[in-house]
Amino acid sequence: MNGTIQKAIGREIKALFELKKTERLWHIPVLASLCVGIPLLAGLYFNKLNYGILACTGGLVILYLPSGTVASRMITLISCSFGFMVSLAISLCFSFNPIVSSIVLGLFAFGVHWIKHYFHMKPPGSFFFIMIASIGSCMKFDLEAIPTRVGLIGMGTMFACILAFFYSLYITRIYPPKEEASVTPKKYMDVVESVIVGGFMALSLLVGHLFKLDFPYWLPISCAAVMQGITLQHVWQRSFQRILGTFIGLGLAWLFLQFHLTPLHICIAILALQFIIEVLVVRHYALAVVFITPMTIFLAEASGALVRHPNELIVLRFWDITLGSLIGALGGWILYHEQLYYHASRQIRRTKYIFSRKKKK
């Protein structure tokens, strides 16, 4: 028993210091930085930094750019762009009530997670759709502002699509696309998994509202990031690494804030941090989180408490992200609990069989 525990601890320590090999080209981090940085700088230039933040969030759609032909790349990216806009629109429409917005976020997360499985989407999968919906759910309800906000996300995705188109023309000449093997969906398991993910997204946002947090969307975002793990061990590992990386990242953010950064400095920092994150995220998750934390704080609070109350902000964000990560770890345990998973999928098949027999009669 002691030997098993020692091996597990040794494995986790090794994983904490291990940099994975990756075939990812350096072009993607550069492309991601441009898609995030240019809309942000444009917003700053026109004295509309809050508009630039929404547009650069849309620019994150570039991370869904797949390999393949130019046509398949653009179809995927345009579809994801539409998904980004729908994510924000739905969440904004139901942000008038905390309980309603939590339920709607759960239903939305269920749907988008199932769609992710149906189309075999690779990482980041459903994460950014859920992230945008979480942020929208916590925005002040303003019916007249909804078209503007959704339009800004759309402009960010359009800019990303334009850059992706020219990049795809270039890269497909150097690396001709290969055919990918088709995967058969496990539809019953997908439904069970999507129900669990949706339930925990709703729960995490509701907990944030019940604790009357200033920015409750940090909880479902952290929860979704942890539940992206592909196995139970991966989920627990992500949870631990996210909390550890967040703690170090908050220290880095606090250090940045001691220099009394101007909005221009913050925009340049976000651009640089996005590049570093995309280089590291496929190699070492905890190390990437160290830089994800200050970047997300700069994006979320660039015009508010970031400048006025930096010390208080850092402490609050740590507890928000820690609580969200722990909820995600619990969700991951349920998600990969084999016996529960088996019984749930078996019950779905049984219910479907009963309904089909009734229809025949």
C-alpha positions as CSV (number, residue, x, y, z in Angstrom):
1,M,0.0,0.0,0.0
2,N,2.8,2.4,1.0
3,G,4.7,1.5,-2.1
4,T,1.7,2.3,-4.3
5,I,1.2,5.7,-2.6
6,Q,4.9,6.4,-3.0
7,K,4.8,5.5,-6.7
8,A,1.7,7.7,-7.2
9,I,3.4,10.7,-5.5
10,G,6.6,10.1,-7.5
11,R,4.6,10.0,-10.7
12,E,2.9,13.3,-9.9
13,I,6.1,15.0,-9.0
14,K,7.7,13.8,-12.2
15,A,4.7,15.1,-14.2
16,L,5.0,18.4,-12.5
17,F,8.5,19.0,-13.8
18,E,8.1,17.2,-17.2
19,L,7.9,19.1,-20.5
20,K,6.0,17.1,-23.1
21,K,7.1,16.8,-26.6
22,T,4.8,18.5,-29.2
23,E,4.6,18.7,-33.0
24,R,2.7,22.0,-32.8
25,L,4.2,24.7,-35.1
26,W,5.3,28.0,-33.7
27,H,3.0,29.7,-36.1
28,I,-0.1,29.0,-33.9
29,P,1.1,31.0,-30.9
30,V,2.0,33.9,-33.2
31,L,-1.4,33.7,-34.9
32,A,-3.2,33.5,-31.6
33,S,-1.3,36.6,-30.3
34,L,-2.3,38.6,-33.3
35,C,-5.9,37.6,-33.1
36,V,-6.1,38.6,-29.5
37,G,-3.7,41.6,-29.5
38,I,-4.8,43.5,-32.6
39,P,-8.5,43.9,-31.6
40,L,-7.4,44.8,-28.1
41,L,-5.0,47.5,-29.4
42,A,-7.7,48.8,-31.8
43,G,-10.1,49.1,-28.9
44,L,-7.5,51.1,-26.9
45,Y,-6.8,53.4,-29.9
46,F,-10.5,54.3,-30.2
47,N,-10.7,54.7,-26.4
48,K,-13.1,51.7,-26.2
49,L,-11.0,49.2,-24.3
50,N,-14.1,47.3,-23.1
51,Y,-15.1,46.8,-26.8
52,G,-11.6,45.6,-27.6
53,I,-11.7,43.1,-24.8
54,L,-14.9,41.5,-26.2
55,A,-13.5,41.5,-29.7
56,C,-10.2,39.9,-28.6
57,T,-12.2,37.2,-26.8
58,G,-13.8,36.4,-30.2
59,G,-10.3,36.2,-31.6
60,L,-9.6,33.1,-29.4
61,V,-11.6,31.1,-32.1
62,I,-8.3,30.8,-33.9
63,L,-7.4,28.0,-31.4
64,Y,-10.0,25.8,-33.1
65,L,-8.2,26.0,-36.5
66,P,-7.8,22.3,-37.5
67,S,-5.4,20.6,-39.8
68,G,-6.7,19.6,-43.2
69,T,-7.7,21.3,-46.5
70,V,-8.3,25.1,-46.7
71,A,-12.0,24.4,-47.1
72,S,-12.3,22.1,-44.0
73,R,-10.3,24.6,-41.9
74,M,-12.5,27.5,-42.8
75,I,-15.8,25.6,-42.4
76,T,-14.7,24.6,-38.9
77,L,-13.6,28.1,-38.0
78,I,-16.7,29.8,-39.3
79,S,-18.9,27.2,-37.5
80,C,-17.0,27.9,-34.2
81,S,-17.3,31.6,-34.8
82,F,-21.1,31.3,-35.1
83,G,-20.9,29.1,-31.9
84,F,-19.0,31.9,-30.1
85,M,-21.7,34.4,-31.0
86,V,-24.5,32.1,-30.0
87,S,-22.8,31.4,-26.7
88,L,-22.7,35.0,-25.8
89,A,-26.2,35.8,-27.1
90,I,-27.9,33.0,-25.2
91,S,-26.2,33.8,-21.9
92,L,-26.9,37.6,-22.2
93,C,-30.6,37.0,-22.9
94,F,-30.9,35.1,-19.6
95,S,-28.6,37.1,-17.3
96,F,-31.5,38.9,-15.7
97,N,-31.8,36.3,-12.9
98,P,-29.0,34.3,-11.2
99,I,-31.0,31.1,-10.9
100,V,-32.3,31.2,-14.5
101,S,-28.8,32.1,-15.9
102,S,-27.3,29.1,-13.9
103,I,-29.9,26.7,-15.3
104,V,-29.5,28.0,-18.9
105,L,-25.7,27.8,-18.6
106,G,-26.0,24.1,-17.5
107,L,-28.3,23.3,-20.4
108,F,-26.0,25.2,-22.8
109,A,-23.0,23.3,-21.5
110,F,-24.8,20.0,-21.9
111,G,-25.6,20.8,-25.5
112,V,-22.2,22.2,-26.5
113,H,-20.4,19.3,-24.8
114,W,-22.5,16.7,-26.7
115,I,-21.9,18.6,-30.0
116,K,-18.1,18.5,-29.2
117,H,-18.3,14.6,-29.0
118,Y,-20.6,14.3,-32.0
119,F,-18.1,16.2,-34.2
120,H,-15.0,14.8,-32.4
121,M,-13.6,18.2,-31.7
122,K,-10.1,18.3,-30.5
123,P,-8.8,20.4,-27.5
124,P,-9.8,23.0,-26.5
125,G,-13.1,21.3,-27.2
126,S,-16.1,22.9,-25.5
127,F,-14.1,25.1,-23.1
128,F,-14.1,28.5,-24.8
129,F,-17.8,28.2,-25.7
130,I,-18.6,27.5,-22.0
131,M,-16.2,30.3,-20.9
132,I,-17.9,32.9,-23.1
133,A,-21.3,31.7,-21.9
134,S,-20.2,32.0,-18.3
135,I,-18.9,35.5,-18.8
136,G,-22.1,36.5,-20.6
137,S,-24.2,35.0,-17.8
138,C,-22.6,37.4,-15.3
139,M,-22.9,40.6,-17.3
140,K,-25.4,43.2,-16.3
141,F,-28.7,42.5,-18.2
142,D,-29.1,45.2,-20.9
143,L,-31.4,44.3,-23.8
144,E,-30.3,47.2,-26.0
145,A,-26.6,46.3,-25.5
146,I,-27.0,42.6,-26.6
147,P,-26.6,43.2,-30.4
148,T,-23.5,45.4,-29.8
149,R,-21.8,42.9,-27.5
150,V,-22.6,39.9,-29.8
151,G,-21.4,42.0,-32.8
152,L,-18.1,42.7,-31.1
153,I,-17.5,39.0,-30.5
154,G,-18.4,38.5,-34.2
155,M,-15.9,41.1,-35.4
156,G,-13.2,39.4,-33.4
157,T,-14.0,36.0,-34.9
158,M,-14.2,37.6,-38.4
159,F,-10.7,39.1,-38.0
160,A,-9.4,35.7,-36.8
161,C,-11.1,34.0,-39.9
162,I,-9.4,36.4,-42.3
163,L,-5.9,35.7,-40.7
164,A,-6.7,32.0,-40.7
165,F,-7.6,32.0,-44.4
166,F,-4.3,33.5,-45.5
167,Y,-2.4,31.3,-43.1
168,S,-4.1,28.2,-44.4
169,L,-3.2,29.0,-48.0
170,Y,0.4,29.3,-46.9
171,I,0.6,26.2,-44.6
172,T,-1.2,23.8,-46.8
173,R,1.4,24.4,-49.5
174,I,4.2,23.5,-47.1
175,Y,2.4,20.6,-45.3
176,P,-0.1,18.9,-47.6
177,P,-3.2,17.8,-45.6
178,K,-3.6,14.2,-44.6
179,E,-6.7,12.2,-44.3
180,E,-7.9,11.6,-40.7
181,A,-9.4,8.3,-39.6
182,S,-13.1,8.4,-38.8
183,V,-14.3,7.7,-35.2
184,T,-17.5,6.0,-34.2
185,P,-19.4,8.0,-31.6
186,K,-20.4,6.3,-28.3
187,K,-23.7,8.2,-28.1
188,Y,-25.0,6.8,-24.8
189,M,-21.8,7.6,-23.0
190,D,-21.7,11.1,-24.6
191,V,-25.2,11.9,-23.2
192,V,-24.2,10.8,-19.7
193,E,-21.0,12.8,-19.8
194,S,-22.7,15.9,-21.2
195,V,-25.4,15.7,-18.5
196,I,-22.7,15.6,-15.8
197,V,-20.7,18.5,-17.3
198,G,-23.9,20.6,-17.7
199,G,-25.0,19.9,-14.1
200,F,-21.6,21.0,-12.7
201,M,-21.5,24.1,-14.8
202,A,-24.9,25.1,-13.5
203,L,-23.8,24.2,-9.9
204,S,-20.6,26.1,-10.0
205,L,-22.2,29.3,-11.3
206,L,-25.0,29.0,-8.8
207,V,-22.5,28.6,-6.0
208,G,-20.8,31.8,-7.2
209,H,-24.1,33.6,-7.0
210,L,-25.0,32.2,-3.6
211,F,-21.7,33.4,-2.2
212,K,-22.4,36.8,-3.8
213,L,-19.0,36.9,-5.6
214,D,-18.3,40.0,-7.6
215,F,-17.4,37.8,-10.7
216,P,-19.0,34.4,-10.2
217,Y,-18.0,33.3,-13.8
218,W,-14.5,32.4,-12.4
219,L,-16.1,29.3,-10.8
220,P,-17.6,27.7,-14.0
221,I,-14.5,28.6,-16.0
222,S,-12.2,27.0,-13.6
223,C,-14.5,24.0,-13.2
224,A,-14.7,23.5,-17.0
225,A,-10.9,23.8,-17.4
226,V,-10.4,21.0,-14.8
227,M,-13.1,18.7,-16.2
228,Q,-11.4,18.9,-19.7
229,G,-9.2,16.1,-18.4
230,I,-9.4,12.8,-20.4
231,T,-9.1,10.5,-17.4
232,L,-9.8,10.6,-13.7
233,Q,-6.1,10.8,-12.9
234,H,-5.8,13.6,-15.5
235,V,-8.7,15.5,-13.9
236,W,-7.1,15.3,-10.4
237,Q,-3.7,16.2,-11.9
238,R,-5.2,19.2,-13.7
239,S,-7.0,20.3,-10.5
240,F,-3.8,20.2,-8.5
241,Q,-1.8,21.9,-11.3
242,R,-4.4,24.6,-11.8
243,I,-4.5,25.5,-8.1
244,L,-0.6,25.5,-7.9
245,G,-0.3,27.4,-11.2
246,T,-2.9,29.9,-10.1
247,F,-1.1,30.6,-6.9
248,I,2.2,31.3,-8.7
249,G,0.4,33.1,-11.5
250,L,-1.4,35.4,-9.0
251,G,2.0,36.2,-7.5
252,L,3.2,37.1,-11.0
253,A,0.1,39.3,-11.6
254,W,0.7,41.0,-8.3
255,L,4.3,41.7,-9.3
256,F,3.1,43.2,-12.6
257,L,0.6,45.5,-10.8
258,Q,3.3,47.0,-8.6
259,F,4.6,48.8,-11.7
260,H,1.3,50.7,-12.1
261,L,0.7,49.6,-15.6
262,T,-1.1,51.9,-18.1
263,P,-3.8,50.5,-20.4
264,L,-1.2,50.3,-23.2
265,H,1.1,48.3,-21.0
266,I,-1.7,45.9,-20.1
267,C,-2.6,45.3,-23.8
268,I,1.0,44.6,-24.7
269,A,1.3,42.2,-21.7
270,I,-1.9,40.4,-22.8
271,L,-0.4,40.0,-26.3
272,A,2.9,38.6,-24.9
273,L,1.2,36.4,-22.4
274,Q,-1.1,34.8,-25.1
275,F,2.0,33.8,-27.1
276,I,3.7,32.3,-24.0
277,I,0.5,30.4,-23.1
278,E,0.1,28.8,-26.5
279,V,3.7,27.7,-26.5
280,L,3.4,26.1,-23.1
281,V,-0.1,24.8,-22.9
282,V,0.6,21.7,-25.0
283,R,3.9,21.0,-23.1
284,H,3.1,21.7,-19.5
285,Y,-0.4,22.6,-18.1
286,A,0.7,24.0,-14.7
287,L,3.4,26.2,-16.3
288,A,0.8,27.5,-18.8
289,V,-1.6,28.3,-15.9
290,V,1.1,30.5,-14.3
291,F,0.7,32.8,-17.4
292,I,-3.0,32.1,-18.0
293,T,-3.9,33.6,-14.6
294,P,-2.4,37.1,-15.1
295,M,-3.7,37.2,-18.6
296,T,-7.3,36.4,-17.7
297,I,-7.2,38.9,-14.8
298,F,-5.9,41.6,-17.1
299,L,-8.7,40.8,-19.6
300,A,-11.5,40.6,-17.0
301,E,-10.5,43.6,-14.8
302,A,-8.5,45.9,-17.1
303,S,-10.7,48.9,-16.5
304,G,-11.9,48.2,-13.0
305,A,-10.5,46.9,-9.7
306,L,-7.2,45.9,-11.4
307,V,-5.9,49.4,-10.8
308,R,-7.9,50.5,-7.7
309,H,-7.6,47.5,-5.4
310,P,-4.9,45.1,-6.8
311,N,-4.1,43.3,-3.5
312,E,-7.7,42.6,-2.6
313,L,-8.4,41.5,-6.2
314,I,-5.5,39.0,-6.1
315,V,-6.8,37.3,-3.0
316,L,-10.4,37.1,-4.3
317,R,-9.3,35.6,-7.6
318,F,-7.3,32.9,-5.8
319,W,-10.3,31.7,-3.8
320,D,-12.6,31.9,-6.8
321,I,-10.3,29.8,-8.9
322,T,-9.6,27.3,-6.1
323,L,-13.2,26.8,-5.3
324,G,-14.1,26.3,-9.0
325,S,-11.2,23.9,-9.4
326,L,-12.4,21.8,-6.5
327,I,-15.9,21.6,-7.9
328,G,-14.4,20.6,-11.2
329,A,-12.4,17.8,-9.4
330,L,-15.5,16.5,-7.8
331,G,-17.3,16.6,-11.2
332,G,-14.3,14.8,-12.8
333,W,-14.5,12.1,-10.2
334,I,-18.2,11.5,-11.0
335,L,-17.5,11.8,-14.7
336,Y,-15.0,9.0,-14.6
337,H,-16.6,6.8,-11.9
338,E,-17.0,3.7,-14.0
339,Q,-19.8,2.0,-12.1
340,L,-22.0,5.2,-12.1
341,Y,-21.2,5.8,-15.7
342,Y,-22.1,2.2,-16.7
343,H,-25.5,2.3,-14.8
344,A,-26.4,5.7,-16.2
345,S,-25.7,4.7,-19.8
346,R,-27.5,1.3,-19.3
347,Q,-30.6,3.2,-17.9
348,I,-30.6,5.4,-21.0
349,R,-30.6,2.4,-23.3
350,R,-33.3,0.7,-21.3
351,T,-35.5,3.8,-21.4
352,K,-35.0,4.2,-25.1
353,Y,-35.9,0.5,-25.6
354,I,-39.2,0.9,-23.6
355,F,-40.2,4.0,-25.6
356,S,-39.5,2.3,-28.9
357,R,-41.7,-0.7,-27.9
358,K,-44.5,1.5,-26.9
359,K,-44.4,3.3,-30.3
360,K,-44.6,-0.1,-32.1
361,K,-47.7,-1.1,-30.1
